[in-house]
């Protein structure tokens, strides 16, 4: 028997439109390193080298690409300080911080269920 809380009607056209507007954000968050980069910023990273150190294993080119994407999407601020040499600082925006807070239930779910302790491909391929 299905509980009253678990029982839901099929999504309406309005729900479908809302889901379509959500897909680009879901794709961005699903990109490798994105969550760790924002989290590193919340933990105090500002300069490129600090992000590289806090997000172990990321290449310089991927880090640069992800910081640009996050800045373009409004999740990170990029500030150029006119020093010699020029200093560039990246910090999460209020939306970036809110995104991490919104993801917390998924983080809790992953930690509680440990679904991906084995190879993640096992879950995605049905194997």
C-alpha positions as CSV (number, residue, x, y, z in Angstrom):
1,X,0.0,0.0,0.0
2,X,1.3,3.5,-0.9
3,X,1.2,6.1,1.9
4,X,-0.7,9.3,1.4
5,X,2.6,11.3,1.3
6,X,4.1,9.1,-1.4
7,X,1.1,9.2,-3.6
8,X,1.3,12.0,-6.2
9,X,-0.6,12.9,-9.3
10,X,1.4,13.0,-12.6
11,X,3.1,16.3,-13.2
12,X,1.1,19.0,-14.8
13,X,2.1,21.1,-17.8
14,X,3.2,23.7,-15.3
15,X,5.4,21.2,-13.5
16,X,6.8,20.1,-16.9
17,X,7.8,23.7,-17.7
18,X,9.4,24.2,-14.3
19,X,11.4,21.0,-14.7
20,X,12.7,22.2,-18.1
21,X,14.0,25.4,-16.6
22,X,15.7,23.3,-13.9
23,X,17.6,21.1,-16.3
24,X,20.5,23.5,-17.1
25,X,21.2,24.0,-13.4
26,X,21.1,20.3,-12.8
27,X,23.5,19.8,-15.7
28,X,25.9,22.4,-14.3
29,X,25.8,21.0,-10.8
30,X,26.4,17.5,-12.3
31,X,29.6,18.5,-14.0
32,X,32.7,17.1,-12.4
33,X,34.3,19.4,-9.8
34,X,31.6,22.1,-9.6
35,X,30.4,21.3,-6.1
36,X,33.9,21.0,-4.8
37,X,34.9,24.3,-6.4
38,X,32.0,26.2,-4.8
39,X,32.6,24.4,-1.5
40,X,36.3,25.4,-1.6
41,X,35.3,29.0,-2.0
42,X,33.0,28.7,1.0
43,X,35.9,27.4,2.9
44,X,38.1,30.4,2.1
45,X,39.7,29.8,-1.3
46,X,40.0,33.0,-3.3
47,X,43.0,32.6,-5.7
48,X,43.4,30.1,-8.4
49,X,46.2,28.3,-6.6
50,X,44.1,28.0,-3.5
51,X,41.2,26.4,-5.4
52,X,43.7,24.0,-7.1
53,X,45.1,22.9,-3.7
54,X,41.7,22.5,-2.1
55,X,40.2,20.6,-5.1
56,X,42.8,17.9,-5.4
57,X,43.3,16.2,-8.8
58,X,41.7,18.9,-11.0
59,X,43.8,20.2,-13.9
60,X,44.5,23.9,-14.4
61,X,42.5,23.9,-17.7
62,X,39.4,22.3,-16.1
63,X,39.6,24.5,-13.1
64,X,39.8,27.6,-15.3
65,X,36.9,26.4,-17.4
66,X,34.7,25.7,-14.4
67,X,35.4,29.0,-12.7
68,X,34.4,30.8,-15.9
69,X,31.2,28.8,-16.1
70,X,30.3,29.4,-12.5
71,X,31.1,33.1,-12.9
72,X,29.0,33.3,-16.1
73,X,26.1,31.6,-14.3
74,X,26.2,34.0,-11.4
75,X,27.4,31.4,-8.8
76,X,30.9,32.9,-8.4
77,X,32.2,36.5,-8.4
78,X,35.4,37.2,-10.2
79,X,37.3,40.3,-9.0
80,X,40.4,41.6,-10.6
81,X,42.7,43.5,-8.3
82,X,45.1,45.9,-10.1
83,X,48.4,44.8,-8.6
84,X,51.6,43.7,-10.3
85,X,51.1,41.0,-11.3
86,X,47.3,41.3,-11.5
87,X,45.4,39.4,-8.7
88,X,42.2,37.6,-9.6
89,X,39.9,36.5,-6.8
90,X,36.9,34.1,-7.0
91,X,34.3,33.9,-4.3
92,X,30.9,32.2,-4.2
93,X,28.0,34.6,-4.7
94,X,24.9,34.5,-2.4
95,X,23.3,32.2,-5.0
96,X,26.3,29.9,-5.0
97,X,26.1,29.6,-1.2
98,X,22.3,29.0,-1.5
99,X,22.9,26.3,-4.1
100,X,25.2,24.4,-1.7
101,X,22.6,24.8,1.0
102,X,19.9,23.5,-1.4
103,X,22.1,20.5,-2.2
104,X,22.6,19.5,1.4
105,X,19.6,17.1,1.4
106,X,21.3,15.2,-1.5
107,X,24.6,15.2,0.3
108,X,22.8,13.8,3.4
109,X,21.0,11.2,1.2
110,X,24.3,10.1,-0.4
111,X,26.0,9.8,3.0
112,X,23.1,7.9,4.5
113,X,22.5,5.4,1.7
114,X,26.1,5.0,0.6
115,X,24.7,4.0,-2.9
116,X,28.0,5.0,-4.6
117,X,30.5,3.3,-2.3
118,X,30.7,0.8,-5.2
119,X,31.5,2.0,-8.7
120,X,28.9,4.6,-9.6
121,X,28.6,3.1,-13.1
122,X,26.9,0.0,-11.5
123,X,23.9,2.2,-10.5
124,X,23.7,4.1,-13.8
125,X,23.9,1.0,-16.1
126,X,21.5,-1.1,-14.1
127,X,24.4,-3.6,-13.5
